[in-house]
């Protein structure tokens, strides 16, 4: 039998299907998502929980004139399948294939590129105002999860959009679960709305009364807009959202497709900002993901039958960071760990269990997390904020104003520093070294190996004054030459000291430089590697070692403009260096591919280094 999904080339095709077919389509979409993510990796649980909601949205709001803005965008796989990208869906997160997030350059249906949290309402409101000013038709809908409501920017958007005098729809996709379990007052508030006994009793009484209305009782009871509105009118004179200018409706069952279609059709007729509270279940339709939504939020390739990952487990930088912090915290009661809703991803799961009073999950609120850490530090605690590089940039002002200027001890565990790969341009950790380098008084360590990470974390807490960032890459430690001996200094030298050519680098690129060095030696080009362990401040000895060479190549897994390499070359030429110097870093956003493919395309793998050096040496 032909699959319905095979005939969906645009949202307009959904209008040709009856309810039974739409429900069958939802089942086919779930199968397609599970099958593809099991091969490519990606965001699983969030996408499985958003199928019916997306089908209903695209059934009701199908024209490109109707703009749908997805918060974060990790739940947009169904949207991609329904908007002309079905045939390309097996390429998602692969080099040259579909992005795992909405991307304006990929499709006219992707209204706004996303990847970070809590931005959808502000973006959607801007789109709505632009439509109003230009007279363009169409609805504007923001879809935001309960986890994203822990981010302050969402409330800035709500606060401004509530005054809009036209239809503007915010859909709260409440799955009771962000990447790590939602925390704080907002999570408690939503739980109260969902579970309030008075609400449940009134809902039951209204439905019972409706069932006893002759002839029309059953059909009326099936109308969620009628039942929910009646219940709400009894129970809610005001809600938090209504105080911000939104009409609140809900909560609704986000997996009840006919009800969702009716709710959205009615919502489109209201000439006022409205918030629809929709309750969904992460991982819906795949038992392993339903039972462990945290684990199956973002996954690598896995076996569908067993749910187990195809790759073998083992240590990685995040786990080593977490275990090291636990060991240090066991001996020092001042150490606190902070995360912005990324407890599992940053390796702090064990810390949260062993030291619950010293563990703080701020929700998706990096700005607050940084300033909160500054407050802890001002009273003599030793806060360690573990955060992905791409999300740390959201707290740049707070690092300056609430940590560096305060001259307090805060340690930033900058996870996923450098290229991360398949999550693409919104998630590459290529900016932190450059922007942190601009901040006076901060120290930045960039280890390549686990033992260096352990040492750097200890130094950050006890040996270096002020704010310290320890930045480390995603995944396992890279190749390590058997004869490389770590000195524990701020820089190391590896290779022939009398070589006229030097590679200067930091972080995991040292491993690529070592492989390049071996190949270049065989070509008759001896090279010494100067490995920066501390990239701010840069040790004078490292600069002097490079100044003694005839040719210096600086390779950097970060932004070239304003990066560490530019600063190193400034210091180098300040020593009246008269040789040739070359800087090779990243100059643009980096699209999705594997980390190895990204580094290859950037010329930052061993082969790229070899080609750069041999070409320049010939010239």
Steps between C-alpha positions, in 0.01 A plus 500: 500500500629843408599716792315827544824677585635418153237732352554799730698760307362810670261587783223547244495121458383465859169662410424205270512250788218404733549460874576127486762563233655783699534271800658234280735768369605582857593136551702497177679820600602349833638194322696720260646706783600195706653328196701804389619609844607142578745533210602866509455588864312814593218622719256215553273538803405862433408425138291195586303709747415770247355301208124558540552864594708559186256317272215707643697822458584424139145385426355827631780747420635367173599800291852646520311819581427338837830519687583234758805570717641202688682566825840326501381307193608158621134391471466595130551162330127449433486855363780415256329180388180691423661793317655347190807340656374144538743359241795680659406400854744203513782756458411697812807607700729356229748707301316673217165374630218650700575692816372359826347841572286748306718690254388793288750411228359147475131559436239773458304319770772563759394843615785559743827315555523357851719294728508688828219522751232757587528710183179403318255747653720803435572390143135419431387833643746681274360309202144584604578871532673495161194338341276762658719787381530369145144374467609143434244228577541197721502381856811484718547216746782442749544145632695490826565221749458513876876465539556810288269691735777479760690747281444867574490609137168317457343737754650803333321385186172432682518835676529684170272284284211521745421851382462391135150584385466218249504122482827364635524141620748355747480123545649373824604142425505374857665159515599542864859443398773718357847358419541449870183510707348850509570685821374797690175683553383479138516119501305494826246748362434293190471186710237669714299593192518143370418326826290741706225286663237769449582507131477122468175482697341782303613347173338172598174670606477704181560197280243299697244778461567531130451127450144529633394769253259324259619431143795735498663388826761267350615730222515798733702305754745412227561867439796584718462869433156500659583284799834660575369852460211433740731348758745781462232768537407348837852455632716772354422866527865571430819314432861607480474509122183707502667751726751545217223569250432154359173312503583160651333181375577151621642270594422287193608145410763554232461144373125528437519591133136594427485717810829671413372578150185656643690697763737644240220585259325695774823659620558645156176695526582686822609858441730514801821337627419155637695225672400138440625266771553158338613197701705238315718204589864489395594180322139417409478177299844360590500332839867553581470874436174526695659333802826696482436830321819657638714221357326509164483878465811512284646168390770351285410213267329213682337158462124548466413162650715535812523878526873469568753728329707345222820661623665361808493718808802617692657809641469834329601850599164570664511187715861563604410858588207380712694230684790737566266763641345238729844402630587862571161574659541205734798676655377859475151595616526838327476349152160540334390382157264702281333397176243662272272201444788285368576280800544180300675652200762676712578194713345627824249221559712333769586833663128584527436175688804510726488869589137609448528808722796626298349427160295768324304458177388845392289386206579636156624826647868548427499869589356424842737206545807720447382775737380243754850349489645846559277539804612164640863594444460836673422312821798268486355203314678342202238485223564297186257573217499215247360623170527426130715751316215600269278588797767683700490778241152583630656611828780719363385821668458322833852356480631854466268682741428239766819295508804673350431850632411350839841327502347182641598138449263330255608201294336442164507142376459578130377173350473431124768758425594501133323311225209287622388369162150388413305765692642758264554872493286591801692260724866511393714613792722729296447839665587453868879532472468825306241670719648382829839626385363856502416494871765642736619275780359172373720193453425240232629143498451277196598137573538235233500194729319376809798534733541860386133568570538362852807714564345811349185467709709478817708800393186696416359447848812540711794654315369771268327815629173632362278351233630195315365317196601140434389417147489145366353329194211262450570129517807296586861613518684488165821334381794541735861437392666244722801726553306814590577595858283757669695755702207663679616842383289753313648370175682192374746446217494181298738403221844617386591823675738594218230482231460823305124451475249495785134416538330689781162372614287413800233254612433184305660639181828402662417139408451594134821702510688195630376286210592776256842532659575132443401519133694823445810344655479227238483771232818655634328789676582490871245680716484580870160534663439768761195389696320772693343356815402840635373718216442808717735634607742357244833408655789717385713188464261363238523821298878507528523138385307593186703818449813288460353328192504604136141395431205479740159346430220561749203261469188578699167317550326828561425833337801647326378859531581614852611152599796363691708471183469869418610590850790256487625648173472849649721389787732323256560806284541710814822302547626625164435165335636521146384166361179391333181444701174343387169490683241234422176514696125505439354797314130419463214301650562127467212286366410155625711193426701266718771673701765328289333617178474855634867511592592356161297761312663772709850372431552435871552124483848352461476490120394863488793603717739301281366662185520851645854456625640325190341761272640794695841341546529448122424867446 
